[in-house]
Amino acid sequence: MTDHETFACVVGAGPAGLVTALGPARAGVPFVLLDENHGPVADSRAVTVRARLAERGHSVLSGHRVSGVDGYTINGKDAEGRPFTMRARHVVGADSLHSTVREASARRRSHWPDGCRRSGGGRP
């Protein structure tokens, strides 16, 4: 089992995930970017963004599928199918419409008092 610890983890390396990752990258905040795919499409601009993130010392882990999030712990399988666990103080779900991260976050919020809940993709 691979075990990682980082300040922030961005799950999903599509357009939303890459743009999200630029903030901590520019601020010098350590983070890991997890991508379910085995790398960007060759003719995509994402190739350049991913390369620059890696150049600046940030981990871009391709082929990592997240299967669950429990609090600050992310579980999944790496590119070779081995289980991994990652702990992060901040977890961002940019992993598609049916986001594992956002689904886990919604379950955590379900016990909040009525005045504190949000629904509909983050809109009040």
N, C-alpha and C positions, 0 to 999 in steps of 0.2 A: 504494500500500500504506500503510495506517495503521499507525503504530508507537507503542506506548505503553510506559511503564515505571512500575511501582508497587511498593510494598512487598509487598502481598498481593493475590491475586485469588481471588474466590469464583466458581466456575462453577456456575450454576444459581440461579434466584431463586424456587424453590418454597419450601415451608415450611422445609425443612432449610437451604437457602441463606440465606434471610432471617434465620433465627435465628442462624446462624453469623456472618453479617455484623454482627449487633448487638454482638458482643464487640469487634472492632477499632474499630467506630464509637464505642462508649462510651469506649474507651481512647485515642481520638484517633489511631489508627494509619491511615495512608493506605492505601486499598484500592480495587479496582474490582470491581463486581458485574456479571457477564456473564449475560445471559438470552437463550436461544434464541428465546423468544416475543417478540412485539412489544408487550409490556406486560401487566400483570396483568388478570384478568377484572374488569370494571367494578364488580361488587358484592362483590369480595373484600376482606378486611381488608389484603391485601398492598398495596393502593393506598396506604394510610396509611403503612405501614412504608417502602415505596420512596420516597415523598415526603419522609419525615423523613430518610432517608439522603441523598437529594439535597440537602435543605436544609442539611445539615451539611457539604456540600462533597465528598461521596463520589460517584464516578461510578457510575451505574447505566446500563449499556449494553444496551438491548433489541435484539432481532433479531440478536444475535451468536452464530453457531453455531461451536463449537470443533470442529476436525477433528483436532487432534493436540497432544500435549504432549511436548516433548523437554527433559528437565531443568527449567530455569526459563523455558523459552520456550513460549508458547501460540500456536498458529496456528489460523486459522479465517477465516470470512467475515462481514462486517458486514451490517447490514440491507439495504444496496443490492447485496449480492453481491460487494463488493470484498474482496480478501484483507487480513487484518490480522495483525500480530505483536505480542505483548505479552510483556514480561519481568517476572517477579515473583519475589521471594525466597521467597515461600510461595504455594502453589497448593492450593486446597481444591476437591475434587470433590463437588458436591452436585447433579450433573446427571443424575439418574435412575438407575434400576436398571442400565442398560447404559452406565455412565459412561465417557466418553472419558478423563477425567482419572484415574480409578481404574485403568482398564485400562493406561494408560501407566505408572502407578506400579507396578503388579504386574510389568510387564516389567522395570522397573529393579531391583526387588527380587529377581528370579529368580536373580541371580548371588550372592546373599548366602549365607554358610555356613548349613548346615541348622538350627542352633540359633537363628538370627536371623529366620527366615521366619515370617510369619503367613499364615493363609488363612481362608476362610470369613467374609468381611466384616469383618475386623479382629479376630476372636476368636482367642485362642491355640489 
